[in-house]
Amino acid sequence: MSEPTAELDKDSAALLASLERGLQQVAEDDVQRHTSAQIAARRRGRPPGSVQAVTKEAVKLRLDADVLAALRASGEGWQTRINDALRASLRLTGKVSS
């Protein structure tokens, strides 16, 4: 392949060099290939052990537009705050203990 020209910026030159190394590996057959069985054996999603022990359940909840707007306007973490508010409400009625 050709040398990067002076017209390329550093990032473009680094990308070009990386692409050229990759092409060289393919040409030398120095690339790790996965078999169909290996690909089929892969699991989708997060790797095992990367999730918390206590997980939350995704639900579809229909809220009034003004309520939703106010919650979202409160900033990041509004879903956690609404969960905490619902938990506090259930504690007051004695329907949940912790």
Wavefront OBJ file of the C-alpha trace (Angstrom):
o trace
v 0.000 0.000 0.000
v 1.053 3.591 -0.343
v 2.505 5.744 2.412
v 0.115 8.237 4.048
v 0.419 11.596 2.391
v 1.180 14.840 4.192
v -2.335 15.979 3.308
v -3.869 13.539 5.815
v -4.310 14.596 9.425
v -2.942 12.394 12.237
v -6.256 10.563 12.834
v -6.764 9.805 9.158
v -3.166 8.633 8.791
v -3.537 6.353 11.844
v -6.781 4.917 10.462
v -5.189 4.303 7.087
v -2.212 2.576 8.723
v -4.559 0.399 10.799
v -6.526 -0.586 7.707
v -3.329 -1.439 5.877
v -2.196 -3.657 8.796
v -5.552 -5.430 8.745
v -5.352 -6.013 5.015
v -1.819 -7.353 5.440
v -3.026 -9.825 8.094
v -5.781 -11.030 5.780
v -3.289 -11.398 2.939
v -0.971 -13.424 5.209
v -3.945 -15.467 6.479
v -3.004 -14.373 10.016
v -6.594 -13.666 11.070
v -8.541 -15.604 13.699
v -11.646 -17.073 12.130
v -14.669 -18.339 14.021
v -16.468 -21.471 12.939
v -20.220 -21.620 12.426
v -20.516 -23.682 15.607
v -18.602 -21.064 17.624
v -20.802 -18.281 16.293
v -23.994 -20.255 17.004
v -22.793 -21.053 20.549
v -22.473 -17.379 21.461
v -25.114 -16.039 23.794
v -26.793 -12.745 23.185
v -26.831 -10.013 25.785
v -24.521 -9.273 28.659
v -21.839 -11.733 29.666
v -22.590 -13.945 32.695
v -21.806 -12.301 36.005
v -22.114 -8.773 34.655
v -25.587 -8.145 36.025
v -26.630 -7.219 39.524
v -28.171 -9.869 41.754
v -31.377 -7.836 42.166
v -32.753 -6.800 38.808
v -35.616 -4.569 37.885
v -38.357 -5.571 35.528
v -39.140 -3.524 32.441
v -42.825 -2.583 32.167
v -44.914 -0.395 29.958
v -46.588 2.283 32.047
v -49.030 4.802 30.639
v -48.817 8.214 32.324
v -50.547 11.514 31.698
v -48.477 13.755 29.424
v -48.069 16.486 32.047
v -46.943 13.996 34.700
v -44.396 12.465 32.343
v -43.124 15.892 31.276
v -42.648 16.926 34.913
v -40.787 13.703 35.706
v -38.472 14.011 32.720
v -37.889 17.698 33.468
v -36.543 16.710 36.879
v -33.423 15.420 35.093
v -31.417 12.233 34.954
v -32.603 9.464 37.244
v -36.298 10.313 37.055
v -37.204 6.636 36.631
v -35.346 5.743 39.827
v -37.058 8.612 41.652
v -40.535 7.503 40.508
v -39.685 3.954 41.642
v -38.697 5.323 45.060
v -41.903 7.384 45.259
v -44.042 4.354 44.403
v -42.187 2.259 46.995
v -42.746 4.952 49.667
v -46.439 5.064 48.802
v -46.723 1.281 49.107
v -44.882 1.375 52.439
v -47.423 3.889 53.764
v -50.273 1.563 52.865
v -48.426 -1.460 54.307
v -48.323 -3.313 50.974
v -44.540 -3.522 50.862
v -42.138 -3.807 53.759
v -38.753 -2.712 52.481
l 1 2 3 4 5 6 7 8 9 10 11 12 13 14 15 16 17 18 19 20 21 22 23 24 25 26 27 28 29 30 31 32 33 34 35 36 37 38 39 40 41 42 43 44 45 46 47 48 49 50 51 52 53 54 55 56 57 58 59 60 61 62 63 64 65 66 67 68 69 70 71 72 73 74 75 76 77 78 79 80 81 82 83 84 85 86 87 88 89 90 91 92 93 94 95 96 97 98
